[in-house]
Amino acid sequence: MSCLKVWNSILFTTKPTGQGTGLGLSSAYDIVTKGHGGTLSVSGIPGAPTTFEIQLPLN
């Protein structure tokens, strides 16, 4: 399975916004992209460390 395919599938949640047991990737993605106009990306290969990159606008 490609990293992008996994990334897209983990942003799915069955819980309403604000409910759940913690701040998951779906919530983090919404905060970074919708709340701050930034981007959240991931890169890596199976069996190796994964890198998450957050980019936020300065203005």
N, C-alpha and C positions, 0 to 999 in steps of 0.2 A: 504494500500500500504506500502510495507516495505521501510525503510530508504534507503537501498542500491538501490532499484528500482528507487526511487525519485532522488537520487544522480546521477545515471547513465543517467537519462533522462534530467537533467538540464545541463549536459555538452554538449548538442547539441545546435548549433547555425546555423542560416541560413545566417549570415553575414560573409563577408570575414574577415580574420585576420586584425586587425588594424582599422576596421570600426565599428561604433556603438555609443551608447550614454554613455558608461562607461566601467569600468573594471569589467566584470562579472566573474562568477565562471569558465566559460570555459577558459577565458584568464588567470585567476589566476592559474588554474590547469596546463596549458601549461608552464607558467613561472616557477612554482615550479618544475614540473617533467622534462620537456624538457630543460629548461634553466639552472636549477641548480642541476638536478639529484636527487631531493628529492621526498617526497610523500606528498599527500594531502588527508586526510581521514575525514569522517564525522560519527558521532554517535548521536543517539537520538531516541526518540519515539514521535509519534504524540501527540500534546498538551503539550509537555514539551520543555524546552530549548534544543537547538542543539549545539553540540561541533564540531568545525572544528579544526583538528590538522595538523600542517605543520611540517615536519621533513626535515632538510637539512643536507647534509654531511659536515663535518668540513674541509675537504681537498679541 
